[in-house]
């Protein structure tokens, strides 16, 4: 894995920061909707707690109930594990923060962006702060843009230049969308809550595109 000396420490640090944030939440905040459509904060926490220990069999076992759709399988499992006590979820995230595995049908190269993005899925709707080092967001951006499915960032954002203002990362051609690497990562994974943090000639065009979807 590229940058393996920095990748897994970044994953561990991100998971631990999420656990710290979750420890500070009120019972009402655990029940609020996250940025991940259809998932409460506790469902996102359930997903994050499960990822390091999930097996392919866990996914196969719920596939019929989820009508064999990958996104639906993910949602069934997230909600199931999200129903656990918050203390159990926090302990699981913290206890497996350094784990470097997941189900064989998944990809450990996705662990960093998954943790970063889902951490923001929790934090932003609650108006909570969850800082992410720019270098960690840069590593995550590189993976999201290389992987294609399910985000298809290169295709969705074709016609724009994306440029991080806090680290060395840029891609694309066309009107510029510039801002923190974290905001660009959220945009690249289909989140629009970051748009206020972005600027450049491409932002108005992007906003118009979002409005007409």
Secondary structure, DSSP 4 states (H G I P E B T S, - for coil): -TTHHHHHHHHHHHHHHHHHHHHT--HHHHTSB-SSTT-BHHHHHHHHHHHTT--HHHHHHHHTTTTT-HHHHHHHHHHHHHTS-HHHHHHHHHHTTT-----TTS-GGGHHHHHHHHHHHHHGGGT------HHHHHHHHHHHHHH-TTT-HHHHTTTEEEEESSSS-EEESSEEEEE-HHHHHHHHTT--TTGGG-BSHHHHHHHHHHHT-
